[in-house]
Amino acid sequence: MNDKNYYDILGVSMKASLDEITAAKTALAKQYHPDVNIKKGIDTTEQMQEILEAYHVLSNPEKRAEYDREISGSKKVMQTFDLHNMEETDEESSPTFVTYWKAANSLYDIVVESDALFKSKDNSSRLAQLSMQALKYIVLLRNASIPERYWHPDIMNWLFFRWFQNRNYTIAYLLTLYDDYAKESISAIDKLKLQKKNYQFQHSVKRLVKY
């Protein structure tokens, strides 16, 4: 990320508020925390350090002002998504891909919690609640014609960033873009790892819904 500034690293604009910067840091830390990714065989220590370094500077008004002066006159900061304003749409409006991206990530969080509960005892009440919550997101994703094999956060994140580059892309076209990307750019070993994660995730989703 040497060619990116701190705003690029966090994915916010130079006008972002402290709340927006904090929200971006939290979302990225959740994705790149080494303790999470080490289980996947991926070392994200460097990315995590860059995220924390960027937040350390941009969350401090004085350091941020000095940093802004340093990068003024440099290339225009890439316009990226604004996490602070990424609210889910209501039922009366047309959902955007943000809605489906958030649904998939919420479903993943629910599945992670449920997997842990299935290993313990006397959690029937909480599992029933999680099952109902999961069903809401599952119906939303299925109604959007997004097949289960795309629901894993690793894939949904890729789809989201591509959609943000061009918000006129339809879901069908986004899925085609991802399939082409996976075919041309993901190694055979990484494909097997992703397929394994996807299988485990889909299995957990089905188990929870049947609870």
Secondary structure as GFF3:
##gff-version 3
##sequence-region A 1 211
A	DSSP	alpha_helix	6	10	.	.	.	ID=ss1
A	DSSP	alpha_helix	18	32	.	.	.	ID=ss2
A	DSSP	alpha_helix	34	37	.	.	.	ID=ss3
A	DSSP	three_ten_helix	38	40	.	.	.	ID=ss4
A	DSSP	alpha_helix	45	58	.	.	.	ID=ss5
A	DSSP	alpha_helix	61	71	.	.	.	ID=ss6
A	DSSP	three_ten_helix	83	85	.	.	.	ID=ss7
A	DSSP	alpha_helix	97	118	.	.	.	ID=ss8
A	DSSP	alpha_helix	124	143	.	.	.	ID=ss9
A	DSSP	three_ten_helix	148	150	.	.	.	ID=ss10
A	DSSP	alpha_helix	153	165	.	.	.	ID=ss11
A	DSSP	alpha_helix	171	185	.	.	.	ID=ss12
A	DSSP	alpha_helix	188	209	.	.	.	ID=ss13
###
